[in-house]
Amino acid sequence: MSFSAPYLAAVLLTILSLSTSLFGQSTTKETAKVPRGSISGRVTIKDRGVPGIAIGWRKGDVYTPFEPYQKTTTDQDGFYRISNLAPGSYSIQAAAPAFVVSDTGRQKGVLVGEDENVEGINFALVRGGVITGRVTDADGRPVIEQQVNVYPAEMYDQKVQRQIYATGSVQTDDRGIYRVFGLNAGRYKVAVGRSDDELNVTYNQQRNVSYKQVFHPDVTDQAKATVVELSEGGEANNIDITVGRAVQTFSASGLIVDESGQPLPNLRLGLQRVIGQRIEFMNSFGMSNSRGEFVIEGLIAGKYSIFLLQSQSNGDRRADPFSFDVVDHDVDGLTVKLVKGASVAGTVILESEDKAVLAKLLQLQLRGIGVVSSSIGMGFASSGMSQLGPDGSFRISGLPGGTINLVFTDPGNPMPPKGFTITRVERDGIVSARGLEVKDAEQVMGVRVFVSYGTATLRGVIAVEKGSLPQKERIFVRVTKPGDQFSNLRPAIVDERGHFLMDGLPAGTYELNVNISMPGQSGRTIKREVALQDGQTTDLTINVDLSEPQKP
């Protein structure tokens, strides 16, 4: 699998620490305690309680998207209560599809302390707006199963350039008709088709029929698009779009071979399309047949880079960097050559004598990430992964030459696992401060990866002074070691009350960064230094003055 180079930069290996062996570890038993925390609130429409509204809740935050939701419902007066909650972060949302939450997003984060009863997590619902219309082609025929995207008009007027994502989307039916519901009151621009604008993110669709992005009514320049004014609960009809001719699609075909030129069967290839500095991952894949032949269809004109999808059948091999252009015809005769990759093998050493911590560690994967330079002038991250053996042993293969950074990952979770931090990596007894340097096809043995398990907790409150935050703001809290630009510790999201919690942190001195993201405006960043100790909770209050713009 490949990732973009900016993702690679987030992986850092820092701080030195003493170590002990992985063996001879012990644990202590804790008496189970019945959780008594709770979250309660009310769902209203025009200040009147609404009965029977489903309230979904789950442990975790937006970084744990696979945690299942549990459900409760509001009573006859619109009140709900979720009881017997253990301390931690929770995501709460009201399930009322045709309605929107008037004050914040549909989902709210709530931090619950030990036996804390959190009250007033309310949802004030209003009827959502609707935008509907019909999409036709240049000959007046309906455009079927194409994605229609609704964008907040204000995002195109933002002073700071950021990528723009749709706030609502839906596919057209067999008549070319679409209907997007559950929208907040506001000003919108509506478009269909794929954009090659670096900031306007659209997604590759499964259908081979593709159109260049067109805004209502029939313009390709968003600045000339007609703005749709949508009132609370209102419906904007006849927001029709006329697209041009379908963008012609092509195919790419060729062979997958080994270093000696022998065909390789049953291997999967993925594609990335390069749009300026943005990478678009394609839904089109290729699988080699028994003769090593592959065909990938549905490609529009553009620059592409091929990568080998990870599987056990790849062994130690990796694909040589390979890129090609699609202009105005099918591309054939491509040869994807697999070569022997580098490998890194060694042992993970846990700096803890707790068997329960060891058991958690052995459930993780150790991933090595390097950069492959393509012929189109961009670098792509290429990685390999290894499970840990009972003795902490690992072997990561199929790696490119260059600097290899190591990072633990939790299967099924995109964020770094809590508690575990790589404190240092040794090769031949020498500390590798900025990753392992390996040559092409080199087999590196005897690497020792030292891992600490942090038990420090940072608990804080963001207090806003002399102003108020916009309704759609988001606040993130991140900690880094002084002098480090990036951190492999997961950030915290501030909840509805301005509370945040970061646990599983290693002891040490950190720089705390509070980032306030406000759509269409420059964000705010507040920095503080904080010292943490294992087994202790450090409380902190951050005062944010919004009366004046932040100085550059």
Secondary structure, DSSP 4 states (H G I P E B T S, - for coil): -EEEHHHHHT-----------SSS-B----------EEEEEEEEETTEE-TT-EEEEEES-TT-TTSPPEEEE--TTSEEEEEEEPSEEEEEEEE-TTEEESSS-SEEEEEE-TT-EE----EEEEEPEEEEEEEE-TTS-B--S-EEEEEEGGGGG-SS---B--SEEEE--TTSEEEEEEEPSEEEEEEESB---SSB-----SSS-B-B-EETTTBS-GGGSPPEEE-TT-EE----EE--SPBP-EEEEEEEE-TTS-B--S-EEEEEEEETTEEEE-S--EE--TTSEEEEEEEPSEEEEEEEPP-GGGTTEEEPPEEEEE-SS-EEEEEEEEEEPEEEEEEEEES--BHHHHHHHTTSEEEEEEEEE-TTS-EEEEEEEEEPPTTSEEEEEEEPSEEEEEEEEBTTBSSPPSSEEEEEEEETTEE-TT-EEE-TT-EEEEEEEEEEE--EEEEEEEEEESS---TT-EEEEEEE-TT-S--SSPPEE--TTSEEEEEEEPSEEEEEEEEEE-TTS--EEEEEEEEE-TT-EEEEEEEEE-SSPPP-
